[in-house]
Amino acid sequence: MKKFASLILLAVILILSFIGLSKDSISTNTVSPPSGTQALHDFKDKELNIAVFQGGYGREYWDEIVSEFESAYPGVKVNMTNSPRIGDVVRPQIVAGNPPDFLVVVDTEQSGLMTSLVKEKGLLDISDVFESKALDKDQLLKDMVLPGMLESTRFSPYQDGEIYLAPFNAGPMGLIYNKKLFRDKGWKLPETWDEFFALDEELKKEENYLVDTNGVKTKRALFTYQGIYPDYLEEIMYPSLANAAGINHLKKIFAYEPGSFKTRNVKKVLDTFAKLGTQGYLMEGTVDLNHTQSQTDMMLGKAIFIVNATWMENEMKNSPREEGFEFGMIPVPVFNKGDKRYILTSYEQFSIPLRAKNPELAKEFLKFLYTDQSVKLFAEKSNGVFALKDAKELSKPYLTPGVYEMFSAYDGATTILQDWKAIPKGSKIDIKTELFRNTMTPIMAGKMTTDQWMDSVEKSFTQIQSEMEANKH
């Protein structure tokens, strides 16, 4: 009888084991409770307030990862605020001394919240997170991040050896085009700016006109951009400056070195922007369009290039487009055949406000986001890739072919990050405003010269330098 009971018990164990294995093999995209965490009771009955920018990657990933975190940490409650204008939503809380515990806010978000927090030294030092081990493997988090990121001024803004922002996702930024259109027309992808502008001659041929549902023919434009959000044009600006003036000169610009923005090579880049707008290459009405409007028009064939990044496919997944539209990306053209090509890497970031009520729980949430299964979940739900060394291949089964192939834009190009030095505390200057928001529309309309553009930026550089000097005393 004992032998029979033992056999029954063994059979039950085997069945339960099989069920467990089956569940694991099917639910590959759920985040399991991590091993090696702080004692879970440390966080029991605590609340974590997080604020998330709702952009091109949507919110589905965040809904699921929050649910998984609550499951892994019984008793923890996560309150999430999610908005395309998240900076404006949470700024009053921060000013009142009651900030969220965790921020997922891009530095280009129109409120300028992250720029202000960095400038005012309002973020928590999170270096200890990256010196600790991952929750799901025997590896330090700092060794998992893409090379050069944590050391850059983007994530270590004060260059004091401490990390204040954590990388979220990463991907190439360049010129998006319709692969099917280029294939059908037999057009060659431009490597130089001369080849880029020469494509407009092809667009002038009637057989290449766009034909709408009523049979009306319209010339396709060469280029469009997200008109009322001109910061997108940094994806052309920085690689072009590196190409024309050299990577070391770009670093001088990022450091606000006086005289660095008023040179012959810088003017060559700025003149290219002016040429796009004033010589008929820009899609009509561009400067008055938001990001989704301009991106939809491009996908409908009204322009053959738009500046953007890998998130565009997910952001526009439900938008109308030309039949058979296929996402493709190329790096920004160079000025001379054979020149070194540069490509800007996109990134978003995580951060913890200095006055967060639950900083240790926020740090634990950050570690949770860096688990392999979180990386896979982000790829599946948002069609994006974390800024981790193995994330691209981990994500591959869940990415669309279009997004995965966009990463080939890195091939043969040198990757650059935005590496602006932190602006001094109390400064009223926002360099993105000086570079793009106050200048791009008048430049495109021919109402501002590139010399005036250079002078305006140089004035800002001089002011920043004087503020830096004053802060030393």
RODO-2510 file (C-alpha; in nm, 4 decimals, decimal comma):
residues 473
     n   res          X          Y          Z
     1     m     0,0000     0,0000     0,0000
     2     k     0,2846     0,2373     0,0887
     3     k     0,4466     0,1584    -0,2447
     4     f     0,1216     0,2318    -0,4281
     5     a     0,0762     0,5610    -0,2366
     6     s     0,4330     0,6590    -0,3218
     7     l     0,3668     0,5919    -0,6890
     8     i     0,0519     0,8045    -0,6742
     9     l     0,2456     1,0864    -0,5038
    10     l     0,5219     1,0649    -0,7638
    11     a     0,2658     1,0799    -1,0448
    12     v     0,1032     1,3888    -0,8930
    13     i     0,4443     1,5602    -0,8602
    14     l     0,5277     1,4788    -1,2219
    15     i     0,1914     1,6118    -1,3438
    16     l     0,2296     1,9321    -1,1438
    17     s     0,5841     1,9745    -1,2727
    18     f     0,4645     1,9264    -1,6294
    19     i     0,1895     2,1845    -1,5785
    20     g     0,4432     2,4301    -1,4365
    21     l     0,6786     2,3771    -1,7290
    22     s     0,3964     2,4181    -1,9776
    23     k     0,2866     2,7383    -1,8146
    24     d     0,6411     2,8762    -1,8274
    25     s     0,6824     2,7836    -2,1920
    26     i     0,3589     2,9564    -2,2896
    27     s     0,3752     3,2637    -2,0659
    28     t     0,7162     3,3803    -2,1808
    29     n     0,6125     3,7439    -2,1676
    30     t     0,5056     3,7704    -1,8052
    31     v     0,7524     3,8985    -1,5498
    32     s     0,8127     3,6409    -1,2783
    33     p     0,8731     3,7441    -0,9182
    34     p     1,2473     3,8161    -0,9145
    35     s     1,4958     3,6332    -0,6977
    36     g     1,7494     3,8074    -0,4774
    37     t     1,5308     4,1102    -0,3999
    38     q     1,5140     4,2882    -0,0693
    39     a     1,2927     4,1051     0,1765
    40     l     0,9480     4,1563     0,0318
    41     h     0,8043     4,2615     0,3660
    42     d     1,0258     4,5747     0,3495
    43     f     0,7822     4,7120     0,0931
    44     k     0,4568     4,5622     0,2161
    45     d     0,1666     4,8076     0,2348
    46     k     0,3687     5,0801     0,0611
    47     e     0,2474     5,2817    -0,2369
    48     l     0,4555     5,3770    -0,5373
    49     n     0,3441     5,6793    -0,7384
    50     i     0,4771     5,6834    -1,0943
    51     a     0,4331     5,9344    -1,3767
    52     v     0,4707     5,8091    -1,7338
    53     f     0,4960     6,0043    -2,0574
    54     q     0,2516     5,8560    -2,3102
    55     g     0,4256     5,8829    -2,6438
    56     g     0,4930     5,6632    -2,9426
    57     y     0,5300     5,3467    -2,7374
    58     g     0,1770     5,3678    -2,5946
    59     r     0,0745     5,2584    -2,2447
    60     e    -0,0027     4,8864    -2,2777
    61     y     0,3441     4,7842    -2,1571
    62     w     0,3112     5,0079    -1,8526
    63     d    -0,0289     4,8713    -1,7566
    64     e     0,1076     4,5171    -1,7656
    65     i     0,4441     4,5798    -1,5990
    66     v     0,2742     4,7629    -1,3124
    67     s     0,0414     4,4666    -1,2633
    68     e     0,3371     4,2259    -1,2680
    69     f     0,5271     4,4344    -1,0139
    70     e     0,2306     4,4350    -0,7770
    71     s     0,2031     4,0568    -0,8145
    72     a     0,5726     4,0083    -0,7426
    73     y     0,5608     4,2351    -0,4365
    74     p     0,2456     4,1471    -0,2384
    75     g     0,1045     4,4426    -0,0514
    76     v     0,2593     4,7037    -0,2819
    77     k     0,0203     4,9382    -0,4609
    78     v     0,1325     5,1293    -0,7711
    79     n    -0,0530     5,4459    -0,8673
    80     m     0,0240     5,5444    -1,2269
    81     t    -0,0404     5,8757    -1,3992
    82     n    -0,0052     5,8477    -1,7760
    83     s    -0,0313     6,1454    -2,0138
    84     p     0,1148     6,2919    -2,3347
    85     r     0,1604     6,6135    -2,1310
    86     i     0,2911     6,4460    -1,8191
    87     g     0,5325     6,7284    -1,7380
    88     d     0,2503     6,9783    -1,7083
    89     v     0,0500     6,7303    -1,4994
    90     v     0,3158     6,6600    -1,2359
    91     r     0,5036     6,9923    -1,2250
    92     p     0,2620     7,1414    -0,9640
    93     q     0,3200     6,8346    -0,7418
    94     i     0,6963     6,8775    -0,7703
    95     v     0,6792     7,2510    -0,6963
    96     a     0,4624     7,1732    -0,3917
    97     g     0,7238     6,9288    -0,2609
    98     n     0,5094     6,6226    -0,3262
    99     p     0,6610     6,4663    -0,6397
   100     p     0,5863     6,1218    -0,7823
   101     d     0,8294     5,8527    -0,6674
   102     f     0,9303     5,7545    -1,0192
   103     l     0,9372     5,9441    -1,3492
   104     v     0,9294     5,8165    -1,7063
   105     v     0,9540     6,1544    -1,8771
   106     v     1,1523     6,2308    -2,1932
   107     d     1,3787     6,5349    -2,1943
   108     t     1,2146     6,6586    -2,5166
   109     e     0,8659     6,6592    -2,3570
   110     q     0,7306     7,0063    -2,4278
   111     s     0,6974     7,1194    -2,0648
   112     g     1,0761     7,1116    -2,0204
   113     l     1,0319     6,9326    -1,6874
   114     m     1,3434     6,7144    -1,7114
   115     t     1,5620     7,0057    -1,8198
   116     s     1,4397     7,1966    -1,5140
   117     l     1,4959     6,9052    -1,2748
   118     v     1,8503     6,8554    -1,3986
   119     k     1,9226     7,2281    -1,3878
   120     e     1,7840     7,2603    -1,0338
   121     k     1,9533     6,9386    -0,9150
   122     g     1,6160     6,7921    -0,8284
   123     l     1,6937     6,4262    -0,9045
   124     l     1,8136     6,1507    -0,6722
   125     d     2,1598     5,9982    -0,7174
   126     i     2,0880     5,6410    -0,8335
   127     s     2,4479     5,5213    -0,8792
   128     d     2,3917     5,2501    -0,6162
   129     v     2,1270     5,0886    -0,8372
   130     f     2,3816     5,0287    -1,1145
   131     e     2,6408     4,8994    -0,8681
   132     s     2,3909     4,6348    -0,7545
   133     k     2,3091     4,3034    -0,9200
   134     a     2,0205     4,2463    -1,1574
   135     l     1,7155     4,0815    -1,0058
   136     d     1,7235     3,7881    -1,2465
   137     k     2,0935     3,7204    -1,3109
   138     d     2,4363     3,7327    -1,1504
   139     q     2,5448     4,0529    -1,3238
   140     l     2,5868     4,4148    -1,2184
   141     l     2,3305     4,6432    -1,3800
   142     k     2,6016     4,8854    -1,4936
   143     d     2,7560     4,6066    -1,7030
   144     m     2,4248     4,5409    -1,8805
   145     v     2,3733     4,8945    -2,0169
   146     l     2,4865     4,9888    -2,3687
   147     p     2,8475     5,1149    -2,3698
   148     g     2,9046     5,4853    -2,3074
   149     m     2,5510     5,5670    -2,1934
   150     l     2,5932     5,5885    -1,8174
   151     e     2,9113     5,7939    -1,8561
   152     s     2,7501     6,0531    -2,0851
   153     t     2,6184     6,3882    -1,9651
   154     r     2,2696     6,2627    -2,0496
   155     f     2,2703     6,0193    -1,7559
   156     s     2,5537     6,1659    -1,5497
   157     p     2,4720     6,5334    -1,6116
   158     y     2,7184     6,6877    -1,3665
   159     q     3,0123     6,4692    -1,4686
   160     d     3,0874     6,3997    -1,1030
   161     g     3,0908     6,0233    -1,1408
   162     e     2,7323     5,9922    -1,0165
   163     i     2,4299     5,8728    -1,2148
   164     y     2,1017     6,0644    -1,1891
   165     l     1,9048     5,9282    -1,4851
   166     a     1,8655     5,5678    -1,5974
   167     p     1,8449     5,4582    -1,9629
   168     f     1,5101     5,3200    -2,0776
   169     n     1,5018     5,2396    -2,4497
   170     a     1,7401     5,3034    -2,7364
   171     g     1,7269     5,2934    -3,1140
   172     p     1,8506     5,4667    -3,4284
   173     m     1,7085     5,8000    -3,5424
   174     g     1,7212     5,9016    -3,9064
   175     l     1,5123     5,9475    -4,2187
   176     i     1,2040     5,7263    -4,2463
   177     y     1,0928     5,6275    -4,5971
   178     n     0,8547     5,3857    -4,7688
   179     k     1,0644     5,0869    -4,8789
   180     k     0,7959     4,9645    -5,1196
   181     l     0,7753     5,3026    -5,2948
   182     f     1,1515     5,3187    -5,3475
   183     r     1,1596     4,9580    -5,4655
   184     d     0,8700     5,0058    -5,7098
   185     k     1,0168     5,3277    -5,8532
   186     g     1,3719     5,1961    -5,8664
   187     w     1,4994     5,4986    -5,6735
   188     k     1,8434     5,4882    -5,5134
   189     l     1,8628     5,5796    -5,1453
   190     p     2,0687     5,8980    -5,1072
   191     e     2,4066     5,8857    -4,9336
   192     t     2,4925     6,2537    -4,9820
   193     w     2,2916     6,5746    -4,9563
   194     d     2,3427     6,6308    -5,3305
   195     e     2,1834     6,2916    -5,4011
   196     f     1,9056     6,3727    -5,1543
   197     f     1,8105     6,6993    -5,3266
   198     a     1,8517     6,5401    -5,6721
   199     l     1,5653     6,3026    -5,5884
   200     d     1,3314     6,5987    -5,6269
   201     e     1,3898     6,5818    -6,0035
   202     e     1,2363     6,2329    -5,9999
   203     l     0,9386     6,3661    -5,8052
   204     k     0,8763     6,6283    -6,0744
   205     k     0,8077     6,3551    -6,3322
   206     e     0,4351     6,3106    -6,3776
   207     e     0,4574     5,9308    -6,3564
   208     n     0,5838     5,9712    -5,9985
   209     y     0,3021     6,2006    -5,8862
   210     l     0,0747     6,0931    -5,6018
   211     v    -0,2744     6,0031    -5,7262
   212     d    -0,5643     6,0338    -5,4797
   213     t    -0,8901     5,8368    -5,4812
   214     n    -1,0474     6,0955    -5,7134
   215     g    -0,7700     6,0582    -5,9683
   216     v    -0,6175     6,3986    -5,8841
   217     k    -0,2393     6,4051    -5,9313
   218     t    -0,0093     6,5931    -5,6926
   219     k     0,3673     6,6216    -5,6814
   220     r     0,5130     6,4433    -5,3822
   221     a     0,7308     6,6603    -5,1561
   222     l     1,0841     6,5539    -5,0770
   223     f     1,0649     6,6104    -4,7025
   224     t     0,8433     6,6914    -4,4051
   225     y     0,8894     6,7078    -4,0288
   226     q     0,6821     6,7478    -3,7131
   227     g     0,6292     7,1218    -3,7673
   228     i     0,5079     7,2439    -3,4297
   229     y     0,7607     7,0176    -3,2546
   230     p     1,0809     7,1180    -3,4379
   231     d     1,3018     6,9458    -3,1795
   232     y     1,2635     6,6367    -3,3993
   233     l     1,5117     6,8021    -3,6366
   234     e     1,7928     6,7376    -3,3888
   235     e     1,8016     6,3944    -3,5521
   236     i     1,9433     6,5701    -3,8594
   237     m     2,1277     6,8506    -3,6807
   238     y     2,3763     6,6619    -3,4622
   239     p     2,4858     6,3958    -3,7140
   240     s     2,5258     6,6681    -3,9780
   241     l     2,7348     6,8848    -3,7453
   242     a     2,9563     6,5850    -3,6671
   243     n     2,9932     6,5171    -4,0402
   244     a     3,0640     6,8776    -4,1415
   245     a     3,2660     7,0000    -3,8437
   246     g     3,3933     6,6810    -3,6809
   247     i     3,2909     6,4941    -3,3677
   248     n     3,5289     6,6942    -3,1483
   249     h     3,3732     7,0192    -3,2659
   250     l     3,0261     6,8796    -3,1874
   251     k     3,1492     6,8171    -2,8328
   252     k     3,2494     7,1839    -2,8094
   253     i     2,8956     7,2797    -2,9132
   254     f     2,7503     7,0441    -2,6506
   255     a     2,9716     7,2248    -2,3960
   256     y     2,8448     7,5716    -2,5068
   257     e     3,1955     7,6794    -2,6073
   258     p     3,1781     8,0382    -2,7363
   259     g     3,2478     8,0606    -3,1086
   260     s     3,1717     7,6922    -3,1686
   261     f     2,8331     7,7603    -3,3307
   262     k     2,9544     8,0329    -3,5645
   263     t     3,1881     7,8646    -3,8108
   264     r     3,1884     7,7975    -4,1831
   265     n     3,1145     7,4269    -4,1307
   266     v     2,8261     7,4932    -3,8921
   267     k     2,6810     7,7405    -4,1419
   268     k     2,6921     7,4691    -4,4097
   269     v     2,4607     7,2559    -4,1927
   270     l     2,2246     7,5428    -4,1139
   271     d     2,2106     7,6414    -4,4802
   272     t     2,0893     7,2883    -4,5560
   273     f     1,7899     7,3422    -4,3269
   274     a     1,7183     7,6769    -4,4926
   275     k     1,7394     7,5149    -4,8366
   276     l     1,4818     7,2517    -4,7369
   277     g     1,2313     7,5210    -4,6484
   278     t     1,2921     7,8008    -4,8958
   279     q     1,3634     7,6144    -5,2200
   280     g     1,0474     7,4077    -5,2503
   281     y     1,1544     7,0758    -5,0983
   282     l     0,9307     7,0913    -4,7910
   283     m     0,5759     6,9547    -4,7885
   284     e     0,3263     7,2409    -4,7950
   285     g     0,1841     7,3262    -4,4523
   286     t     0,4524     7,1342    -4,2619
   287     v     0,5289     7,4077    -4,0074
   288     d     0,1674     7,4062    -3,8815
   289     l     0,1391     7,0280    -3,8331
   290     n     0,1876     6,8217    -3,5192
   291     h     0,3767     6,4930    -3,5164
   292     t     0,0876     6,2590    -3,6007
   293     q    -0,0438     6,4846    -3,8784
   294     s     0,2915     6,5150    -4,0539
   295     q     0,3672     6,1449    -4,0067
   296     t     0,0273     6,0470    -4,1506
   297     d     0,0804     6,2717    -4,4531
   298     m     0,4204     6,1140    -4,5129
   299     m     0,2738     5,7622    -4,4887
   300     l     0,0055     5,8661    -4,7393
   301     g     0,2832     5,9549    -4,9810
   302     k     0,2667     6,3349    -4,9663
   303     a     0,6374     6,3436    -4,8730
   304     i     0,8944     6,0716    -4,9285
   305     f     1,1096     6,1365    -4,6195
   306     i     1,0373     6,2339    -4,2606
   307     v     1,2778     6,2550    -3,9699
   308     n     1,1909     6,0082    -3,6932
   309     a     1,2955     5,6997    -3,4962
   310     t     1,1983     5,3370    -3,4432
   311     w     0,8951     5,4272    -3,2316
   312     m     0,7109     5,5730    -3,5329
   313     e     0,5821     5,2350    -3,6512
   314     n     0,4120     5,1615    -3,3190
   315     e     0,2884     5,5181    -3,2781
   316     m     0,1265     5,5135    -3,6236
   317     k     0,0093     5,1509    -3,6309
   318     n    -0,3571     5,2503    -3,6757
   319     s    -0,2991     5,5404    -3,9166
   320     p    -0,3865     5,5446    -4,2894
   321     r    -0,1058     5,4896    -4,5410
   322     e    -0,0257     5,4106    -4,9010
   323     e    -0,1050     5,0530    -4,9988
   324     g     0,1785     4,8205    -4,9014
   325     f     0,3690     5,0848    -4,7035
   326     e     0,6887     4,9397    -4,5517
   327     f     0,8931     5,1233    -4,2915
   328     g     1,2569     5,1849    -4,3763
   329     m     1,5255     5,4075    -4,2259
   330     i     1,8551     5,5521    -4,3470
   331     p     2,1113     5,7653    -4,1640
   332     v     2,1262     6,1374    -4,2357
   333     p     2,3086     6,2104    -4,5658
   334     v     2,6696     6,3300    -4,5619
   335     f     2,8161     6,6246    -4,7488
   336     n     3,0778     6,4349    -4,9505
   337     k     3,0877     6,0815    -5,0882
   338     g     3,2883     5,8603    -4,8572
   339     d     3,2500     6,0864    -4,5516
   340     k     3,2121     5,9208    -4,2128
   341     r     2,8441     5,8721    -4,1354
   342     y     2,6938     5,9499    -3,7960
   343     i     2,3601     5,8505    -3,6501
   344     l     2,1876     5,9787    -3,3390
   345     t     2,0603     5,7259    -3,0869
   346     s     1,7186     5,7858    -2,9350
   347     y     1,6620     5,7192    -2,5689
   348     e     1,4132     5,7818    -2,2986
   349     q     1,4969     5,7716    -1,9322
   350     f     1,3833     5,6815    -1,5845
   351     s     1,4489     5,9004    -1,2823
   352     i     1,3599     5,9407    -0,9159
   353     p     1,2893     6,2897    -0,7799
   354     l     1,5116     6,3985    -0,4931
   355     r     1,2149     6,4409    -0,2591
   356     a     1,0386     6,1139    -0,3498
   357     k     0,8524     5,9624    -0,0538
   358     n     0,9493     5,6022    -0,1338
   359     p     1,2915     5,6136    -0,3028
   360     e     1,3935     5,2573    -0,2102
   361     l     1,0727     5,1141    -0,3553
   362     a     1,1296     5,3278    -0,6663
   363     k     1,4820     5,1817    -0,7001
   364     e     1,3405     4,8315    -0,6694
   365     f     1,0893     4,9119    -0,9449
   366     l     1,3764     5,0352    -1,1642
   367     k     1,5619     4,7055    -1,1168
   368     f     1,2408     4,5190    -1,1966
   369     l     1,2152     4,7033    -1,5286
   370     y     1,5615     4,5733    -1,6265
   371     t     1,4678     4,2039    -1,6011
   372     d     1,4785     3,9978    -1,9216
   373     q     1,1075     3,9327    -1,9167
   374     s     1,0346     4,3043    -1,8828
   375     v     1,2567     4,3648    -2,1866
   376     k     1,0589     4,1054    -2,3840
   377     l     0,7272     4,2480    -2,2657
   378     f     0,8256     4,5961    -2,3840
   379     a     0,9178     4,4575    -2,7252
   380     e     0,5888     4,2699    -2,7543
   381     k     0,3597     4,5474    -2,6349
   382     s     0,5446     4,8577    -2,7589
   383     n     0,7634     4,7345    -3,0461
   384     g     1,0648     4,8903    -2,8725
   385     v     1,4066     4,7876    -2,7427
   386     f     1,5619     4,8574    -2,4013
   387     a     1,9036     5,0274    -2,3852
   388     l     2,0730     4,7052    -2,2744
   389     k     2,3476     4,5108    -2,4503
   390     d     2,1451     4,1955    -2,5117
   391     a     1,8050     4,3635    -2,5554
   392     k     1,7975     4,3666    -2,9365
   393     e     1,8290     3,9897    -2,9675
   394     l     1,6076     3,9235    -2,6645
   395     s     1,3433     4,1423    -2,8296
   396     k     1,3771     4,0077    -3,1830
   397     p     1,0955     3,7462    -3,1628
   398     y     0,8495     4,0155    -3,0538
   399     l     0,9472     4,3056    -3,2825
   400     t     0,7934     4,3675    -3,6225
   401     p     1,0335     4,3081    -3,9136
   402     g     1,0186     4,6804    -3,9919
   403     v     1,1464     4,7887    -3,6506
   404     y     1,4107     4,5163    -3,6305
   405     e     1,5416     4,6105    -3,9754
   406     m     1,5584     4,9790    -3,8802
   407     f     1,8481     4,8873    -3,6541
   408     s     2,0504     4,8193    -3,9694
   409     a     2,0718     5,2007    -3,9999
   410     y     2,3524     5,1665    -3,7431
   411     d     2,5584     4,9593    -3,9896
   412     g     2,8628     5,1527    -4,1057
   413     a     2,7670     5,4602    -3,9026
   414     t     2,9153     5,6019    -3,5830
   415     t     2,6617     5,6335    -3,3030
   416     i     2,6333     5,9610    -3,1154
   417     l     2,4316     6,0668    -2,8117
   418     q     2,3039     6,4082    -2,7224
   419     d     2,5730     6,5082    -2,4768
   420     w     2,4788     6,8593    -2,3635
   421     k     2,6464     6,9765    -2,0433
   422     a     2,4075     7,0582    -1,7601
   423     i     2,2996     7,4223    -1,7646
   424     p     2,3705     7,6057    -1,4358
   425     k     2,1069     7,6151    -1,1647
   426     g     1,8830     7,9186    -1,1968
   427     s     1,9564     7,9768    -1,5651
   428     k     1,6625     8,0947    -1,7756
   429     i     1,8058     7,9476    -2,0964
   430     d     1,6659     7,6374    -2,2649
   431     i     1,9094     7,5475    -2,5412
   432     k     1,6494     7,3468    -2,7367
   433     t     1,4356     7,6597    -2,7567
   434     e     1,7276     7,8607    -2,8933
   435     l     1,8282     7,5903    -3,1403
   436     f     1,4885     7,4858    -3,2715
   437     r     1,1709     7,6302    -3,1240
   438     n     1,2502     7,9985    -3,1766
   439     t     1,4301     7,9530    -3,5064
   440     m     1,3124     7,6640    -3,7207
   441     t     0,9836     7,8049    -3,8508
   442     p     1,1312     8,1456    -3,9468
   443     i     1,4302     7,9697    -4,1073
   444     m     1,2028     7,7429    -4,3120
   445     a     0,9922     8,0456    -4,4151
   446     g     1,2959     8,2532    -4,5092
   447     k     1,2221     8,5096    -4,2373
   448     m     1,5475     8,4474    -4,0509
   449     t     1,8974     8,4071    -4,1935
   450     t     2,1394     8,1385    -4,0850
   451     d     2,3761     8,4129    -3,9675
   452     q     2,1040     8,5389    -3,7338
   453     w     2,0499     8,1805    -3,6175
   454     m     2,4192     8,1427    -3,5323
   455     d     2,4273     8,4783    -3,3535
   456     s     2,1224     8,3859    -3,1438
   457     v     2,2751     8,0557    -3,0302
   458     e     2,6147     8,2173    -2,9665
   459     k     2,4469     8,4744    -2,7429
   460     s     2,2997     8,1870    -2,5402
   461     f     2,6384     8,0155    -2,5192
   462     t     2,7997     8,3342    -2,3843
   463     q     2,5247     8,3711    -2,1243
   464     i     2,5560     8,0079    -2,0139
   465     q     2,9323     8,0397    -1,9790
   466     s     2,8984     8,3504    -1,7600
   467     e     2,6444     8,1655    -1,5426
   468     m     2,8795     7,8676    -1,5117
   469     e     3,1581     8,1007    -1,4027
   470     a     2,9329     8,2706    -1,1482
   471     n     2,8307     7,9312    -1,0060
   472     k     3,1933     7,8513    -0,9265
   473     h     3,2015     8,1249    -0,6624
***
